[in-house]
Amino acid sequence: MIKTRRRHSLRRTRLATAALGAAAACIGALSLPVGATAAEIPVCGGGLELNDEIPGIDPPGGLSYKIRCNAQVLGFALLSNREVDYFSTEVLVLDAATGESTPEQLSCEGSFPSSGFGCRGVVNYGNTISGEFAISRDPCEESKSKADRFKTWVVATVTEFDSVTNKPFTAITQPFRLKRPDCPKASAGKKTGKSKTRKESRR
């Protein structure tokens, strides 16, 4: 039985061109500082996990992501140096204290294949954004060069507070690199090659 890729009717979104230009210079994976407050400089972090259970996606290539910022998030863009050919249009928001789902929602849009996608909504301070996407190559595949190594970044639109008046204003963060997925040891020596041909059809 051949799995089929689920297609969505998506509108093309504008991904920050400034973020794309700065991505190559961004720093490594960051975690949210303990005890951060809304008045601090916005910092986002997170990571990826391998996910072979995405309906309609033939592995390898499926990934889950989790992102968290020390500020209220109004939207974000996830960018990749490898072609993105699927992403979930709705994502979960998990409570920072309990880890359970909250009523908060983000809707994502864009086109694929592309270099990423954008999501918008409102996520309260410290809560975790959890979603899925897929790339056209095995994320554990051996890289041809350092430049070819699989990388992803997140750029978030957040609420900041003026250091003098404490009045809120909207800002866009720098790109933050997400942690790569943990790959099986057997994949460490896997040679670079053509990825599987993905068979697509509409549902």
Buried (B, 14 or more C-beta within 10 A) or exposed (E): EEBBBBEEEBEEBEBBEEBBEBBEEBEEBBEBEEEBEBEBEBBBBBBBEBBEEBEBBBBBBBBBBBBBBBBBBBBBBBBBBBBBBBBBBEBBBBBBEEEEEBEBBBEBBBEBEBBBBBBBBBBEBBBBBBBBBBBBBBBBBBEEEEEBEBBBBBBBBBBBBEEEEEEEEEBBBBBBBBBBBEBEEEBEEBEEEEBEEBEEEEE
